[in-house]
Amino acid sequence: MKKFLPHIILLCLLSSLVFLFSCKKRTQQKLIGTWEMVSYNANPSVFTYSFKDGDQLIREYKGHDGTSQTDTAYYYIEVKNFKKIIKITEMKGIFGYPTPDGKWWVDKLNNRILTMTRVEMPDLSGGPYLRYEFIKK
C-alpha cells in the first residue's frame, strides 16, 4: 500500500486540476452571450452586457430618450476554492455610470440567469460591494 501512495496522491492532484479547468470552460460557455441587466426601479434605461468568446466584454446603454452608447472591456474567468470569479478590466465608463471593473463573484449562473457581486475594486481595495442581476436575451 505504501508504494502506491505517491501514485494515488498524484492521481488525486491531476483529477482536481482537470476538474478546475473544465469548470472554468463550462462557466465561460454559459457566460457567452448577451445579458440584460435587471432593474428594480421604473427607469426604462437598459444596460446589456455581451460576453464574447475569448475575453471581450461589450456593455451597451440604451437610454429612455433613445440615446445609446457602447463601451468595451476585457474579462477573465478564475476558479479559486471552487468559487467562480470574473475579473473585468479596462472599461471606460458610460454617461457617468460606474465602471464594472474589478473582481466579481458569480453567485448564480445558468442558461437564463446571471447574478454576480463585486468584491474587489481595480485598485485592489476591498471596496464597495455591488450586485448585478441579468437575464439572458
Summary of the structure (lengths in Angstrom):
residues: 137
radius of gyration: 18.4
end to end distance: 54.7
largest distance: 72.9
contacts: 345
relative contact order: 0.15
helix: 20%
strand: 46%
